[in-house]
Amino acid sequence: MFYAVYVILLVAVHALFWRSKRKTDIFLNQQKIHWLISGLSLFAVTSSIETGQVITGILQTQGLSGMWIMWSSSIGVFIVPFVFAPLWAKLDFPTDNQFIRFRFSGKGAKMLHVFRSVYVGVVVTSILISFHILAFSRVLEVFFRVDRSIAILLSGTAVLLFALKNRLSSKMYTDVLHSVLYLLALVIVFWFVFEDQLDWQTMLASIRLDHPETVNLFPKQNDTDGWMLLFAYLGIQWWSAQLFDGGGPEMKRFAAAKSTWDSIKIALLPILVNSVLLLIFLCMGMIVLTQTQYLGEIEFLEFIFMKVAPWLHPLCVIGFFALFISASEGLLHWGGAFVTIDVFETYFQWPKTSKAKTVFGVLVMLLLVVCAILIAVNSRSLFSLIQLMLSISAGVAPVFILRWIWLRINAWSQLSAMLTSGITTVIVRSIYGSDQFPIQLLWVTVLTTCAWLLVTFLTPPDDESVLQQFRERIPSPKRLLSSIGMALLAGMGLLIATVSVVYLLFS
């Protein structure tokens, strides 16, 4: 029954869009509601069902001190809403990769544009999609009791089918439906999990007795590896691997904003919702530790399906499926646009007909899904994929921020940073293995930073005409730096508030 209701709702949303597109647009384009629609769509695209699984795995292996990998990202989380969301709304490119041709000049701009289109559009996008496929395949694995490989294959096929039937213009409305379904599923899960947990202090006492290190916010004094991880998270990761400028699947949501304030609200909504959900998932992860065996990330799903009433299981599956589809589909459209728009339509003027474009787009998305499935099948855990992505982006993130401010940065700077981080990640992982993440992150960050700074000063600056055009479209560097400073202060406030709440909950 629940599956039938979901299909009916999905069909109704598309029927509303296609049959009454003009009336629908008039209603949804009203300023009072448009930012909320775009914000919910952004939440669906940038969130993932993996949060509970990853947190449970971290708590089981590292305790609360391992959560700094998530908490540290709070420092820079407000930079996109306060600084770059309004800028992307003003520029309004077909893809964020078009920014390269606007900001840089010469042969380097062309090479960077093609390289990033293929590298991000195929390699990075495939890894990101595999993350979502692996997370949802575990839902199928637990609920339907199917083999892991079959669950991954079914998840990948579902992403491809949904991506083929959706267009970007109608996807935003589907994302809103999926966000509501996911949040409804979470309400059901939270209700049953926390209703059964009558005595919080008894649970904490049990954890302190059996696993006292779990509730420690910081590593023990003699835990060298733990302190190295904390240094890597707080000292390196938050700026070298996570401080990007908002380009990605979310860029089109910023471009749809009706005003500067609307673009800020659109970017803020998912941040605030995810901050609250992170604390709730953390509490659920602690409950999982006291009532189950230590079986890794998948134990979170085993636990919630054990607690939720059986007749509500299908609704929970639909909620998880809804967010999985929106997030994966958004990445698939993003990566596909890089290959089709930024490579073939720009440099080869192909495909030329709408039918050829459709066929070519299907082939590109099929390639991305196949690559994502292969990566998911060969992945050890969700956390290992997170570490891989952080390593690939280590040292690259500052270039994406500074290119808006420091005009001496050119296309060769960004190209060298992306190449160095990717190559260094492969080399360092082969030497130290995936378990030595702090050392890996440090090496990749240092070598990448040295490489792009050296290349910046050894290569000529961009053409003055291109730089002048760029200056005319964006605020002054002084104003941007001021906004970034305020965003970092707000991020520090969020970090302190989050850690304080965690301390009060588990002290």
C-alpha positions in Angstrom: 0.0 0.0 0.0 2.8 2.4 0.9 4.6 1.8 -2.3 1.4 2.4 -4.3 0.9 5.7 -2.4 4.4 6.8 -3.2 4.0 6.1 -7.0 0.7 8.0 -7.0 2.3 11.0 -5.3 5.2 10.9 -7.7 2.9 10.7 -10.7 0.7 13.5 -9.3 3.7 15.8 -8.9 4.8 15.3 -12.5 1.2 15.6 -13.7 0.9 18.9 -11.9 4.1 20.1 -13.4 3.4 19.1 -17.0 -0.3 19.7 -17.2 -0.3 23.0 -15.3 3.2 24.2 -15.7 2.4 27.8 -16.1 0.1 27.9 -13.0 2.5 25.9 -11.0 5.4 28.2 -11.9 3.4 31.3 -11.0 2.6 29.8 -7.6 6.1 28.4 -6.8 7.9 31.5 -8.1 6.3 33.7 -5.5 9.2 35.0 -3.4 7.6 34.0 -0.1 7.6 30.3 -1.0 10.2 30.0 -3.8 13.2 30.0 -1.4 11.6 27.3 0.7 11.0 25.1 -2.3 14.6 25.6 -3.5 15.9 25.1 0.0 14.1 21.8 0.4 15.3 20.8 -3.0 18.9 21.7 -2.0 18.4 19.6 1.2 17.4 16.6 -0.9 20.4 17.0 -3.2 23.1 17.7 -0.6 22.0 15.3 2.2 22.3 11.5 2.4 20.8 8.6 4.2 24.3 7.5 5.2 24.5 9.8 8.2 23.2 7.3 10.8 25.3 4.5 9.4 28.6 6.5 9.3 28.0 7.9 12.9 27.4 4.4 14.2 30.5 3.1 12.6 32.6 6.0 14.0 31.2 5.6 17.5 32.0 1.9 17.4 35.6 2.3 16.4 36.6 5.8 17.7 34.0 7.0 20.1 32.9 10.6 20.3 36.5 11.8 19.6 36.1 10.4 16.1 33.1 12.7 15.4 35.5 15.7 15.0 35.7 14.7 11.3 32.1 15.9 11.0 32.2 18.7 13.6 35.3 20.4 12.2 33.4 21.1 8.9 31.2 23.4 10.8 34.0 26.0 10.8 33.6 26.8 7.1 30.0 25.7 6.6 28.6 29.3 6.5 31.0 30.5 3.8 28.7 29.3 1.0 25.5 30.9 2.3 27.0 34.2 3.3 29.6 34.6 0.5 29.2 32.4 -2.6 25.5 31.6 -2.9 24.7 35.2 -3.9 27.6 35.3 -6.3 26.5 32.1 -8.1 22.9 33.5 -8.2 24.3 36.6 -10.0 26.4 34.7 -12.5 23.9 32.0 -13.4 26.0 29.6 -15.5 24.6 26.4 -17.1 27.2 24.5 -15.1 29.6 25.7 -12.4 32.4 24.6 -14.7 31.6 27.5 -17.0 33.1 29.7 -14.3 36.5 28.6 -15.5 36.1 30.2 -18.9 34.7 33.3 -17.2 37.5 33.7 -14.6 40.6 32.4 -16.5 42.1 33.0 -20.0 44.4 31.4 -22.5 45.3 27.8 -23.2 45.4 27.0 -19.5 41.7 27.9 -19.1 40.8 25.5 -22.0 42.9 22.7 -20.6 41.5 23.1 -17.1 37.9 23.3 -18.4 38.3 20.0 -20.4 40.2 18.3 -17.6 37.8 19.2 -14.8 34.8 18.3 -17.0 36.1 14.8 -17.4 37.8 14.4 -14.1 35.0 15.7 -11.9 32.2 14.7 -14.4 33.3 11.1 -14.5 35.7 10.1 -11.7 34.6 12.3 -8.8 30.9 12.0 -9.6 31.2 8.2 -9.8 32.8 8.1 -6.4 30.1 10.4 -4.9 27.2 8.4 -6.5 28.8 5.1 -5.3 28.6 6.5 -1.7 24.9 7.0 -2.0 24.4 3.6 -3.8 26.3 1.8 -1.0 24.3 3.5 1.7 20.9 2.7 0.2 21.9 -0.9 -0.8 22.3 -1.6 2.8 18.6 -0.6 3.4 17.6 -3.2 0.7 20.1 -5.7 2.2 18.6 -5.4 5.6 14.9 -5.0 4.7 14.6 -7.5 1.9 17.5 -9.8 3.0 19.1 -9.8 -0.4 22.8 -10.3 -1.3 25.0 -7.2 -1.0 26.0 -7.2 -4.7 22.3 -7.6 -5.8 21.3 -4.7 -3.5 24.0 -2.5 -5.1 22.9 -3.4 -8.6 19.3 -2.7 -7.8 20.2 0.7 -6.2 22.2 1.7 -9.2 19.5 0.7 -11.7 16.9 2.8 -9.7 19.1 5.9 -10.0 19.5 5.5 -13.7 15.8 5.0 -14.3 14.8 8.0 -12.2 17.5 10.2 -13.9 16.1 9.3 -17.3 12.5 10.2 -16.6 13.3 13.6 -14.9 14.3 16.9 -16.3 16.1 19.5 -14.2 13.1 21.9 -14.4 10.7 19.3 -12.9 13.3 17.7 -10.6 13.1 20.5 -8.0 9.4 19.7 -7.3 10.2 16.0 -7.0 13.0 16.9 -4.6 10.5 18.6 -2.4 8.3 15.5 -2.3 11.3 13.4 -1.5 12.5 15.7 1.3 9.0 15.5 2.9 9.0 11.7 2.7 12.5 11.4 4.1 11.7 13.7 7.0 8.5 11.8 7.7 10.4 8.5 7.8 12.9 10.1 10.2 10.1 11.2 12.5 8.8 7.6 12.6 12.3 6.2 13.3 13.0 8.8 16.0 9.7 8.2 17.7 10.1 4.5 18.0 13.8 4.6 19.0 13.6 7.3 21.6 10.2 6.1 23.0 11.8 2.8 23.9 14.8 4.5 25.5 13.3 5.4 28.9 16.4 6.1 31.0 19.1 8.1 29.3 21.4 8.1 32.4 21.2 4.3 32.7 22.3 4.0 29.1 25.2 6.4 29.6 26.3 4.4 32.7 26.2 1.2 30.7 28.4 2.7 28.0 30.9 4.1 30.6 31.1 0.7 32.2 31.5 -1.4 29.1 33.2 1.1 26.8 34.4 4.1 28.8 36.5 5.6 25.9 33.3 6.0 23.8 32.0 9.0 25.6 35.3 10.9 25.6 35.3 14.1 23.5 39.1 14.0 23.2 41.5 11.1 22.8 43.5 9.8 25.8 46.8 11.5 26.6 48.8 8.5 25.4 46.7 7.9 22.3 49.0 9.2 19.6 46.9 8.0 16.7 43.8 9.6 18.2 45.5 13.0 18.6 46.9 12.8 15.1 43.4 12.3 13.8 42.1 15.3 15.9 45.0 17.4 14.5 44.2 16.3 11.0 40.5 17.2 11.4 40.8 20.5 13.2 44.1 21.7 11.7 44.0 20.5 8.1 40.8 18.9 6.9 38.3 21.7 7.4 40.1 24.2 5.2 42.2 22.0 2.9 39.5 19.5 1.9 36.1 21.0 2.7 36.3 24.8 2.2 34.8 24.9 -1.3 32.9 27.8 -2.9 29.4 26.2 -3.5 29.9 25.1 -7.1 28.2 21.7 -7.7 24.7 20.3 -8.0 23.5 23.0 -5.6 24.7 25.9 -7.9 21.5 25.8 -10.0 19.4 26.2 -6.8 21.3 29.4 -6.0 20.8 30.6 -9.5 17.0 30.1 -9.1 16.9 32.6 -6.2 14.8 35.7 -6.6 17.1 37.9 -4.5 20.4 37.9 -2.6 18.6 37.2 0.7 16.7 34.4 -0.9 19.9 32.7 -2.1 21.3 33.0 1.5 18.1 31.4 2.9 18.2 28.6 0.3 21.8 27.7 1.3 21.1 28.1 5.1 18.1 25.8 5.2 19.8 22.4 4.6 22.7 23.4 6.9 20.4 24.1 9.9 18.3 21.0 9.3 21.4 18.8 9.0 22.9 20.3 12.1 19.9 19.2 14.1 19.7 15.8 12.5 23.4 15.2 13.2 22.8 15.6 17.0 19.8 13.3 16.8 21.6 10.7 14.8 24.5 10.9 17.3 22.1 10.1 20.2 20.6 7.2 18.2 24.1 5.9 17.5 24.8 5.8 21.2 21.6 3.9 21.8 22.6 1.4 19.1 25.9 0.7 20.9 24.1 -0.3 24.1 21.5 -2.6 22.6 23.3 -4.4 19.7 26.5 -6.1 18.8 29.3 -4.2 17.2 28.7 -5.1 13.6 29.8 -1.9 11.9 27.9 0.7 9.9 25.0 -1.6 8.9 24.1 -2.2 12.5 22.3 1.2 12.5 19.8 -0.1 9.9 19.4 -3.5 11.7 18.6 -1.6 14.8 15.9 0.8 13.5 14.1 -1.9 11.6 14.1 -3.9 14.8 12.6 -1.0 16.7 10.1 0.5 14.2 6.7 -1.2 14.0 6.7 -3.7 11.1 3.7 -2.2 9.4 5.7 1.1 9.1 8.8 -0.5 7.6 7.7 0.1 4.0 7.2 3.8 4.7 10.7 4.1 6.2 12.1 2.4 3.1 10.3 4.8 0.9 11.6 7.8 2.9 15.2 6.5 2.6 14.7 5.7 -1.1 13.3 9.2 -1.8 16.4 11.0 -0.4 18.7 8.5 -2.0 17.1 9.1 -5.4 17.2 12.9 -5.2 20.8 13.0 -4.0 22.1 10.5 -6.5 20.1 11.9 -9.3 21.4 15.4 -8.7 25.0 14.1 -8.9 24.2 12.2 -12.0 22.7 15.2 -13.8 25.7 17.3 -12.6 28.3 14.9 -13.8 26.4 14.3 -17.0 26.2 18.0 -17.7 29.9 18.4 -17.4 30.5 15.8 -20.1 27.7 16.8 -22.5 27.7 20.6 -22.1 31.2 21.4 -21.1 33.0 18.9 -23.4 31.1 17.8 -26.4 28.7 20.7 -27.0 31.5 23.3 -26.3 34.4 21.8 -28.2 33.0 19.3 -30.6 29.6 20.9 -31.3 28.1 17.4 -30.9 25.4 16.1 -30.5 23.6 18.5 -32.8 20.0 17.2 -32.7 17.7 16.8 -29.7 17.4 13.1 -30.3 21.2 12.7 -30.5 21.5 14.7 -27.3 19.1 12.4 -25.5 20.8 9.3 -26.7 24.2 10.7 -25.8 23.0 11.8 -22.3 21.7 8.3 -21.6 25.0 6.8 -22.5 26.9 9.2 -20.3 24.6 8.5 -17.3 24.9 4.8 -17.9 28.6 5.1 -17.8 28.5 7.0 -14.5 26.2 4.5 -12.9 28.2 1.5 -14.0 31.4 3.1 -12.6 29.6 4.0 -9.4 28.3 0.4 -9.0 31.8 -1.0 -9.5 33.3 1.4 -6.9 30.5 0.5 -4.4 31.0 -3.2 -4.8 34.7 -2.8 -4.1 34.4 -0.4 -1.1 35.0 -1.5 2.4 32.8 1.1 4.1 31.1 4.5 3.7 33.8 5.9 6.0 36.6 4.7 3.7 34.9 6.6 0.8 34.7 9.7 2.9 38.4 9.5 3.6 39.1 9.0 -0.1 37.1 12.1 -1.1 38.7 14.2 1.6 42.2 13.1 0.4 41.4 13.8 -3.3 40.2 17.3 -2.4 43.0 18.0 0.2 44.8 21.2 -0.7 42.5 21.9 -3.6 39.8 23.7 -1.6 41.8 26.9 -0.9 42.3 27.4 -4.6 38.5 27.4 -5.1 38.1 30.1 -2.5 41.1 32.2 -3.3 40.5 32.4 -7.1 37.6 34.8 -6.3 40.0 37.1 -4.3 43.6 36.7 -5.4 43.6 37.4 -9.1 47.2 36.2 -9.5 45.8 32.6 -9.4 45.3 31.3 -12.9 44.0 28.2 -14.6 47.4 26.5 -14.2 47.1 27.0 -10.5 43.9 25.1 -10.2 44.9 22.4 -12.7 48.1 21.7 -10.9 46.3 21.5 -7.5 43.7 19.0 -8.9 46.4 16.8 -10.6 48.7 16.9 -7.6 46.0 15.9 -5.1 44.8 13.1 -7.2 48.2 11.6 -8.0 49.5 12.1 -4.5 46.5 10.4 -3.0 47.2 7.3 -5.1 50.9 7.3 -4.2 50.5 8.0 -0.5 47.7 5.4 -0.1 49.9 2.8 -1.8 52.7 3.6 0.7 50.9 4.0 4.0 47.6 2.2 3.3 44.1 3.6 3.9 44.4 3.3 7.7 47.0 6.1 8.0 44.6 8.8 7.2 46.2 11.7 9.1 49.6 11.2 7.5 47.9 10.8 4.1 45.9 14.0 4.5 49.0 15.9 5.7 51.2 14.8 2.8 48.5 15.4 0.2 47.8 18.9 1.6 51.4 20.0 1.8 52.5 18.7 -1.6 49.3 20.1 -3.3 49.7 23.5 -1.7 53.4 23.7 -2.6 52.7 22.6 -6.2 49.9 25.1 -7.0 51.7 28.0 -5.3 54.9 27.3 -7.3 53.0 27.0 -10.5 51.1 30.2 -9.8 54.3 32.2 -9.6 56.0 30.4 -12.5 53.2 31.0 -15.0 52.0 34.3 -16.4 48.8 36.0 -15.0 45.5 36.0 -16.9 44.7 38.6 -19.6 43.8 41.9 -18.1 40.6 42.1 -20.1 39.3 38.9 -18.6 40.3 40.0 -15.1 38.6 43.4 -15.6 35.4 41.7 -16.7 35.6 39.5 -13.6 36.1 42.4 -11.3 33.1 44.2 -12.7 30.8 41.2 -11.8 31.8 40.5 -8.2 32.4 42.5 -5.0 35.8 43.8 -4.1 38.4 41.4 -2.5 38.1 43.4 0.7 34.4 42.9 0.9 34.7 39.2 0.1 37.4 38.7 2.8 35.2 40.5 5.3 32.3 38.3 4.5 34.5 35.2 4.7 35.7 36.3 8.1 32.1 36.7 9.4 31.2 33.3 8.0 34.2 31.7 9.8 33.2 33.3 13.1 29.6 32.0 12.6 31.1 28.6 11.9 33.2 28.7 15.0 30.1 29.6 17.0 28.2 26.6 15.5 31.1 24.3 16.3 31.3 25.5 19.9 27.5 25.2 20.3 27.5 21.6 18.8 30.3 20.4 21.0 28.7 22.0 24.1 25.4 20.3 23.4 27.2 17.0 23.0 29.1 17.5 26.2 25.9 18.2 28.1 24.2 15.1 26.6 27.0 12.7 27.3 29.0 14.1 30.2 
